[in-house]
Amino acid sequence: MSESMKLTGSLHVLGDTQTFNSGFTKREFVVKVDDGKFDQFIKLELVKDRIKEIDEAKVGDEITVHFNIRGREHDGRFFNNLVAWRIESASPATNDPGEAYKAKAAALDASTADADEIPF
């Protein structure tokens, strides 16, 4: 059994759900991870009932993906899959779109108030 891993990046590609003749379903997606000089594009998949984990995400969203590495052999060839089991928003959730602006304005007001005070 493999240890779970996680990565954080932006959702770059979101594929459609695929259903196979056996009834098995999966949905593939790609996460773009900033790795210094060259960005990394990591393809992962959600399977069965975990497909719903990515329903709220949109391309460009910052996400954290928890996944396991799976490997198998078929006819002398080896295959690896990165199977996601949980997806979280990497950016703080807010109900008010202006909340970030309000927080920055409050911080700016606080810093300018300190500058007006006499230091003794």
C-alpha positions as a Markdown table, in Angstrom:
| # | Residue | x | y | z |
|---|---|---|---|---|
| 1 | Met | 0.0 | 0.0 | 0.0 |
| 2 | Ser | 1.4 | 3.4 | -0.9 |
| 3 | Glu | 1.6 | 6.5 | 1.3 |
| 4 | Ser | -0.6 | 9.4 | 0.3 |
| 5 | Met | 1.0 | 12.4 | -1.1 |
| 6 | Lys | -0.2 | 15.9 | -1.9 |
| 7 | Leu | 0.6 | 18.8 | -4.2 |
| 8 | Thr | -0.6 | 22.3 | -4.6 |
| 9 | Gly | -0.9 | 24.2 | -7.9 |
| 10 | Ser | -3.4 | 25.7 | -10.3 |
| 11 | Leu | -6.0 | 23.6 | -12.1 |
| 12 | His | -4.8 | 23.7 | -15.7 |
| 13 | Val | -7.0 | 21.2 | -17.5 |
| 14 | Leu | -10.3 | 19.6 | -16.4 |
| 15 | Gly | -11.3 | 16.6 | -18.5 |
| 16 | Asp | -14.8 | 15.1 | -18.9 |
| 17 | Thr | -16.0 | 12.1 | -16.9 |
| 18 | Gln | -15.4 | 8.9 | -18.8 |
| 19 | Thr | -17.6 | 5.8 | -18.3 |
| 20 | Phe | -16.4 | 2.5 | -19.5 |
| 21 | Asn | -18.4 | -0.6 | -20.6 |
| 22 | Ser | -17.7 | -2.2 | -17.2 |
| 23 | Gly | -19.4 | 0.7 | -15.4 |
| 24 | Phe | -16.1 | 2.1 | -14.2 |
| 25 | Thr | -15.9 | 5.9 | -14.2 |
| 26 | Lys | -13.0 | 8.3 | -14.0 |
| 27 | Arg | -12.2 | 11.9 | -14.6 |
| 28 | Glu | -8.7 | 13.2 | -15.5 |
| 29 | Phe | -7.3 | 16.6 | -14.7 |
| 30 | Val | -3.9 | 18.4 | -14.9 |
| 31 | Val | -2.4 | 20.6 | -12.1 |
| 32 | Lys | 0.2 | 23.1 | -13.0 |
| 33 | Val | 2.9 | 23.4 | -10.3 |
| 34 | Asp | 5.4 | 26.2 | -10.3 |
| 35 | Asp | 8.8 | 24.5 | -10.0 |
| 36 | Gly | 11.2 | 27.4 | -10.4 |
| 37 | Lys | 12.5 | 27.6 | -14.0 |
| 38 | Phe | 10.1 | 25.2 | -15.5 |
| 39 | Asp | 6.4 | 24.6 | -14.6 |
| 40 | Gln | 5.4 | 21.0 | -14.0 |
| 41 | Phe | 2.1 | 19.7 | -15.5 |
| 42 | Ile | 0.9 | 16.8 | -13.4 |
| 43 | Lys | -1.9 | 14.6 | -14.7 |
| 44 | Leu | -4.1 | 13.0 | -12.0 |
| 45 | Glu | -7.4 | 11.1 | -12.0 |
| 46 | Leu | -10.4 | 10.7 | -9.8 |
| 47 | Val | -12.3 | 7.4 | -9.9 |
| 48 | Lys | -15.8 | 6.2 | -9.0 |
| 49 | Asp | -17.5 | 8.2 | -6.3 |
| 50 | Arg | -14.5 | 10.5 | -5.8 |
| 51 | Ile | -15.3 | 12.3 | -9.2 |
| 52 | Lys | -17.5 | 14.7 | -7.3 |
| 53 | Glu | -14.4 | 16.1 | -5.4 |
| 54 | Ile | -13.6 | 18.4 | -8.3 |
| 55 | Asp | -17.1 | 19.6 | -9.2 |
| 56 | Glu | -16.6 | 23.0 | -7.4 |
| 57 | Ala | -13.2 | 23.7 | -9.1 |
| 58 | Lys | -12.7 | 25.8 | -12.2 |
| 59 | Val | -9.6 | 26.0 | -14.5 |
| 60 | Gly | -7.2 | 28.5 | -12.9 |
| 61 | Asp | -8.2 | 27.8 | -9.3 |
| 62 | Glu | -5.4 | 27.1 | -6.8 |
| 63 | Ile | -6.0 | 23.6 | -5.4 |
| 64 | Thr | -4.3 | 21.1 | -3.1 |
| 65 | Val | -4.7 | 17.5 | -4.2 |
| 66 | His | -4.2 | 14.5 | -1.9 |
| 67 | Phe | -3.4 | 11.4 | -4.0 |
| 68 | Asn | -2.0 | 7.9 | -4.0 |
| 69 | Ile | 0.4 | 6.4 | -6.5 |
| 70 | Arg | -0.8 | 3.2 | -8.1 |
| 71 | Gly | 1.2 | 0.9 | -10.5 |
| 72 | Arg | 0.4 | -2.2 | -12.5 |
| 73 | Glu | 2.0 | -4.4 | -15.1 |
| 74 | His | 0.3 | -5.6 | -18.3 |
| 75 | Asp | 2.0 | -7.7 | -21.0 |
| 76 | Gly | 5.4 | -6.8 | -19.8 |
| 77 | Arg | 4.7 | -3.0 | -19.7 |
| 78 | Phe | 4.4 | -1.0 | -16.5 |
| 79 | Phe | 1.9 | 1.8 | -15.9 |
| 80 | Asn | 1.6 | 4.4 | -13.1 |
| 81 | Asn | -1.5 | 6.3 | -12.1 |
| 82 | Leu | -1.8 | 9.2 | -9.6 |
| 83 | Val | -5.3 | 8.6 | -8.1 |
| 84 | Ala | -6.7 | 11.6 | -6.2 |
| 85 | Trp | -8.9 | 11.1 | -3.3 |
| 86 | Arg | -9.4 | 14.6 | -1.9 |
| 87 | Ile | -9.2 | 18.1 | -3.4 |
| 88 | Glu | -9.2 | 21.3 | -1.4 |
| 89 | Ser | -9.1 | 24.9 | -2.4 |
| 90 | Ala | -5.6 | 26.3 | -1.7 |
| 91 | Ser | -6.8 | 29.9 | -1.5 |
| 92 | Pro | -8.8 | 31.1 | 1.5 |
| 93 | Ala | -12.5 | 30.9 | 1.0 |
| 94 | Thr | -14.6 | 34.1 | 1.3 |
| 95 | Asn | -18.2 | 34.7 | 0.8 |
| 96 | Asp | -17.7 | 38.4 | 0.0 |
| 97 | Pro | -15.6 | 39.2 | -3.1 |
| 98 | Gly | -14.7 | 42.5 | -1.5 |
| 99 | Glu | -13.4 | 40.9 | 1.7 |
| 100 | Ala | -9.8 | 40.8 | 0.5 |
| 101 | Tyr | -10.0 | 44.5 | -0.5 |
| 102 | Lys | -11.4 | 45.4 | 2.9 |
| 103 | Ala | -8.7 | 43.4 | 4.8 |
| 104 | Lys | -6.0 | 45.2 | 2.7 |
| 105 | Ala | -7.6 | 48.6 | 3.4 |
| 106 | Ala | -7.8 | 48.0 | 7.1 |
| 107 | Ala | -4.1 | 46.9 | 7.2 |
| 108 | Leu | -3.1 | 50.1 | 5.3 |
| 109 | Asp | -5.2 | 52.3 | 7.7 |
| 110 | Ala | -3.5 | 50.6 | 10.7 |
| 111 | Ser | 0.0 | 51.2 | 9.3 |
| 112 | Thr | -0.6 | 54.9 | 8.4 |
| 113 | Ala | -2.1 | 55.5 | 11.9 |
| 114 | Asp | 1.1 | 54.2 | 13.5 |
| 115 | Ala | 3.2 | 56.6 | 11.3 |
| 116 | Asp | 1.3 | 59.6 | 12.6 |
| 117 | Glu | 2.0 | 58.9 | 16.2 |
| 118 | Ile | 4.9 | 60.5 | 18.1 |
| 119 | Pro | 7.4 | 57.8 | 19.1 |
| 120 | Phe | 8.0 | 59.1 | 22.7 |
